[in-house]
Each structure stands twice: as C-alpha cells, then as structure tokens.
Amino acid sequence: MMKPEQIIAEFSKNATDFFSTTSIQRQELYKSYAYRDSHQWSQQQIEDRQRVNKKITVINMAAPLIRAVSGSEIMQDKKIEYVSTDPNYDGQADVMNDAAEYCQYISGYKSEQSLAREDAATCGIGATVTYLDMTKKNAIAGVPVVERIFPGFMGYDSSSRGSRINEKARWCFYADPVAVDTLTEYVQEKVGDNPKAMGAGDYKAYLMSFNQQENAFNVDFIYHYFWWEYTDLYDVANPFLNARNRLGQHILEDEDVANIIGEVAAELSIDWEASYWTLDKGDYVKLNNAIESVSLLVDIPFIKPEYSKRKGKCYYRAEIARGYLLSAGRSYTQGGHMLNFITGYFDEIMSVYYGLMRPIRYIQDALNISTSDFLGYANIVTGK
C-alpha cells in the first residue's frame, strides 16, 4: 500500500482533476435534478414571460415517471419474520439464505438501492456504499449498512468510460457531509491535539456549488477514497484450519493463541476459518510474524505457511478530512471498490452519463409552455 503522503497526494490530484474536468457532467446533473424537483423554468424564461404577463405553470410528469421506473417509492418494513411454508423445513439448509435476507433488510438495502436507481435514471449515474457499523453495543461483529450517495458528492476515474466503474476505475471517492463541530471532534480523536496536516485539498466549493442550503457554513465533509494497486499477492494456505495439526489444536485450546490470531484476523480483515487467504506483501509479513509469535508461545517449531505468489489487483480504502489521513488499509472487498455504481447511458462523444431526464425534459418543456399558455388564454376568455 502507498505511504500516507502518497495517498494524500494522489487523492488531491485525482479530486482536483475530476472537479475541474467534469463541468459538463455536473451541469447535466444540476439540470436533471432541477427538472425532477419542479425547478423547470430558467430565470430567463421567467423574466421573459413576466414581461408580457404570461402565466407560468409546472406540470411535473418527469418525477413520477422516474420514480415508477426506478422503484424509489419502496418503503421499509418495520420488522421481519421468517415463516417456512415447507412442513419439512430444514433450518440448517436455509440458514444462509435467511442470513442474506436479514442482512439486506437490516442494512436498508432495498430502499437505498432504489434511491440510487432513481439517481441513475435522473442524471445517468448513482451509487451506494456498503460497510459495517461497529458502533452498536449489542452487535460486536458490526451491523451491515447500505447508503445511497448523492451523485454530486462523488468522483471517479473517468478513463473507465462507461464500463463498470466499481471494478475498472483506478480510483473513486465520495464526500460524506457532517456537521462542522462533529467533524472537529472526530478529527481530534483520530489524529490528536497537534497533528501535522498533509495538504489534502478542500472541495466544499465544488460540492456545494449547486446547493442552496441556508446553513451550508455548518457543513463539512469527510472524504472516503478508494483505489487499487497492482501488487504481489500471496494466496496463503490457512495453517490453523486443520485441527489435527499442532497450530490448529492450540488455537482451539489456548486462549492466548486465539487472541493473537483474532487480533491479526481483525487487522487484516481475514476470516481465519477460511481455507486460504489472499494477502499483499505487508499483510503476509504481519501474518508470518503472528504465526512465529504463536510458535514461540507454545514452544513448537516455526513453519512458514504455504503460499503461491502472483501479480494482481489489491483494493484499498482511506478516510481523509481537513488535510489529514484519518485511516487507511485494505478494502473489505477485493472484487471491486466498496462504492457500487449504477450507470445509465454513456455519451461517447461528450463523455457524459445521461439518464431518462435528458430526453424527458424536452417533452416537459413543451408540456409546461403549452399548459401555461392554455391556462393564460382561458383566464383571458373567462375574465379571471
């Protein structure tokens, strides 16, 4: 993984390039959301019609159509209950399916995914992010969370050019809005009282450029940055899996050994019950050191775990705010970025993603103008 200074420098360069070279995409985004939310008359059109005392009316057919297509009107249930219709129900056979359904339910997957689809249908691109919330006292393993990301708050490697961004893009990021005071406390907790800033840029002016929120001064951002690197990968056979070998026996019988391996597994985001792990060089060294420590602790010969080495992509994540690198490490997922994109039509000429709102807005304009003119004529005829 890159050094902290390199992570900050790369993020700053990529974010600056993204915001400075995607003005057409952001204009499309602004216009699409304006139409969806009934801001469908331009200021020039309003002034021109007011000058000649013409009526202004909005008949918003675009938003219901977008929401019907995307399914964004889905509501979350208050509770979930599993009732088997099979009299020969086998709890063991269905437990994984039930667990997957429960994770989708508890994370809010359906509602957040439908909102992301609405974003894609509106402006051509939407995204969700998945992670484990470790702050719940009654869930020490974490609670799965899915969150929809507003397209105006995210950036991505545009070289993917309409392909699957979460797999092909070299990097992507999203900005998470938080209260200024809350972020101040969080940064201090992460870096201490006298930290050394590393110079990451502040992109609030870009992110809030089309936002008319009155208390924008009280909003700040945490930047979640994701990237991959080609690196040496080690496919390591799990030496603890087989209970018949000595390491396997000790992890079952010795509490100290179990704690050591548990800490390493948590740090490296690996499942120590899996048959093999895919690690980069740094994580392989940490694992090797842990096994050596265990061998010394229980007084058995140290044997390096078996592995095969190859070149491949390793996905990483980092958390950045106010110029500080708050955290960095391997991503929870290694099959793509944690930021999952949904994309619509990609215009190869303009290099812009378009949603349904692009063709709809011309029809919406005609509907608004014709309806406004008709109502204006009707008022004149009826003397109103």
N, C-alpha and C positions, 0 to 999 in steps of 0.2 A: 504494500500500500504506500502511496505517496506520503511524504513528510507533511506535517501541519502547514508549513509555509507554502508548499506546493499546492495543497488542497485549496487554501485561501486564494492564491494567485490564479489558479485555474478557474475556480468558481467566479471570481471577479471578472476575469476576461470573458468567459462564456456568457455571463449575465449581461455585461455591458454590450457585447456584440449582439446578443439576442434582442435587447430592447431598442438598440439603435438601427437594426436592420429589418425589423418586422413591423414597420409603421402601417403598411397596407393591411396586414393581418389584424392588427389592433384596431384599425379603422373599421374593418369588416365586423369585428367583434362588437365594437361600440354601436354600430348602426343596427346590427341584428338584435341586440338586447333592447335597444330603444324601440324598435318595432314590436318586439314581443310584449313590452311593458307599456304600450299605448303612447309612447312619445314619437308619433309618426309624422308629425308636421315639422318641417325645418323652420328655423326662425325667419328665414327669408320668405317662405311661403306664407307664414302667419302675417308678417308685415304687409305683404302684397295684398292679401285678402282683406285685411282690416282696413287698408287704404281705400278700397272700393266697397267697404261694408258688406263683404261676402261672409256667409256663415261658415264656421269651422266645426266639423264633426268627425269623430273617430268611431268606426265600426270594426272593432278588432276581431277579425276572423283568424288571424295568424296564430295567436297564442293557443286557442282551443285546439286547432289542428295539430300544432307542435306537440301539445301535451297528450293528445289522443294517440299520436304515432309513437311517442316515447314511453307512454305509460307512467308519466311522472305524477299522476294523481293517486298512486298507490298509497294507502295508509298502513302504518304499522299496527299489528295486533298488540293487545295489552298482555297476553300470556300465550304460552304454547303448551300443548298437551299431546302426548303420543298415545293413540288408541289403535291397537292392532286389530285388523279385520280377519286375520288368519287364526283359526282356533288352534293351529299347531305352531303358533308364534315361537320363534327361537330367538331369545334376547341376544345371544352371542352372535348370531348370524346378522342381525340387523343393527348391532350397536354402532358400527362405523357410519352407516347411513344416517342414523339418528343423530350421531355426534356432529356430522357435517351439516345437517339441517339446523341443529341447535346453534352452531357457530354462525351460520348465516342469519339466523333470527336475532341472536343476542348482539351481533355486530351492526345490525341495521342495514344489512347488505342490499335487500330488495329496494328499499326506499332510496338509499344513496345511489345505487346503480341506476335507478330510473331517472333521478335528477341529472346524473352525468349523461345519460342518453338524451335528455332534453337539451342539455348544453350542446351536444354534438349535432342534434337536429337543428338547433338555433343558429350556431355560429360555425359549425364544422368540426369542433373538437371539444372533448370533455375528458374528465379523468377522475379516478378515485384513488385513494391511498389506503393501504391496509397495514395495521400494526397491532401490537399487543399493548393494552393499557395495564401497566404494572402498579397502578396506584390504588387498586381496590384491595382493602384489607382482607376481605373474605375470599379472594382469588389469588393465591400466591403464585400461580402459574401464569397469571395475566388473563385479561378479557379481550377477545378479538374485537377490533374496531374497524369499520369501513367508513371513510369520509369522502364526500364529494368535494372536489377542488374547483373553485371558480376559475374558468379559463384565463381570465385576466391576471390571475395571480400565479401563473406557471410559465416555465420556459423549457425549451427542449432543443436538442441538436437538429437543426433543420436539414442536415445532409441526409436524413432518413427519407425525405421527400415522399411522403405519403405511405411509406412502409410501416410496419409495426414498430411504433416509436419505443414502446417499453422493452423491446428486445434489441432492435437495431441501433437506436440512438446511442451515441457515445456517452451522453450525459443528459440529465434533465433535472429540474428543480421545481419546487413550489414554495410560495411565501405564505406563512401561517399568521394571520392577523391576531395580535394580542394587545391588551391594554399596556400603556407605557409603564406604569408602576409595576405591574405584574412581571413584565419582561426585565425590568431593572433588578427585581428580587431574584429572578431566575438566573440571570447572567452572573450576579454576585455569588449565588450559591455554587455555580459551576466553575467560575474562574478565580474567586477570591476577591479581596479588597483592592489589591494593587496589580491587576493583570496588565500584560503587555499586549496591546491590540496589534493585529497582523495586517490591517489595512484593507479588509473587505469593503466593497462599496455599499452605499445605501441607495436602494432603488425605490424608495417610497414615492418619489415624484412620478415615476413611471406607473407604478401600481395603482396610485390613486388619481391618475390623470383624468379619468372619466367618471370618477366617483364624486357625488355631490353631498356626501355625508357631512353634516354640520360640525360634528366633533372629531373630524379627521386628525386634528392635532393630538388627540389622545390615543391614536392607533399606531402601533409599531409592528415590526414583522420579524419572525424567526424564519430563516431560510433553510429548507431541507434539500440537500444536494445529493444527487445520486449519479454514479459513474461506474464504468467498468474499465479494467486494465487487462491487457494480455500479460499473463504471468505464468511462472512454473506452478503447476498444480500437482498435488500429491494425493493419489487415491490410496488411502491408508486402511488396511485391514484392521478391524476393531479387535485389539488383543484382550479385551475384557469380556467379550461376548460369550466365549465358551467357558462354562462353569467348571469344566473338567481340568482346565489349565490352572496354574497356581495364581496368576493375576486375577482370573475370573473368580476363584474361590475367595481370595482376600477382599475383593470388592463387595462380596456378599456377606462376609463375616466380620470385617474390620471397619468400624465406624470412621476412623481417621482416614483410611484409604477412600472410603465412599465420599467423604467430604472434599478431599483433594480433587478427585475426579469430577465431582459435582461442580466445584468452582470452575475448573477448566472447561467443562462442557458448557456452562453458562456463559463464560467469557468468549468462547469460540463459536457459540450458537450451534452446537452439535448435539445430536442425540446419541448418548453413549450406549444405547441399546441397539443402534443400527449396525448392520453388518460391515459397512465401510464408511469412511468419511472422505470428502474432497476438501483439501486444505491448501492454502497458499504457503509459501516458504516460511513466513514468520509464524503462522499458526502451527505449522508442522514442528517447528523448533520448540514452541511452547508445550505442545503435546509430548514431545520427546523428553523434555525436561521434567514434566509431570510424572511420566512413567518411570524415569530414572529416580525421582524422589520417592515414589511408591516402592520401587525395588529396594532402595536403601532402608526405608522404613520397616519393611517386613523381612529384610535380610534374605533376598533371593537374587540370583544373577540378573543383571540388566540386559534385556534383549530388545533391540530396536524393533518397532513394529514393521511388518512387511508393507511395502508400498510400490506403486508404479508411478512414474513421473511423466507428465505431458504438458504441452502448452495449451492454454485455454483462457476463457474469459472468467474473471473474478469480479463480482459486483460488490460495490461499496456504498456506504451512506455517510453523510456528515450533517451536523447541525451547526448553523452559523448565525450569529446575531451581533450587531454593533461592532463588526470588525473582529470578533473573537470566534475561534473554533471551539464550540462547546462540547462536541463529541464527534468521534469518527470510528468506523470499524467496518467489518464485513456486513453486507446486507443480510437480512433474514432469509431472503430468497436468492437463489443462484440461477434461476431460469429466466431472469429478466429483472427490470427495475421494480421497486415497490410502488412506483407511480404507474397505475394501469390506465392507458389511454384508450379512448373510443374516438375514432375519427370518421368524418363524413367524406364528401367528395374533395379530391385534391386537384386544383387547377395547375397543370404543369406549366402553363405559360406565365402565370403570375406568381406561382409557388405559394398559393394561399389555400387554406382549407375553407370550404363553403358548406353551409348547412341548407336546410329547406327554406330558411328565411330569405335567402338570396333570390330565388325565383318568385317566392310568395309576395315579397314586398312591392313588386311592380303591380300585381293584382290588387294588393292592399291600397296602394296609392290611388288606383283608378276607382276602387270602391269608396274610399274616403271623399275624393273630389266629387264623384257623381252624386253620392248621398248628400254631401254638404250643399251642392248646387240645387238638388231637387228640393231639399228642405227650405233653402233660401227662397226659391221660386214659390213654393207652397205658402210660405209665410206672407209673401207679397200678395199672392192671389187672395188669401183669406184675410188680409189686412192685419195680421198679427205682427 
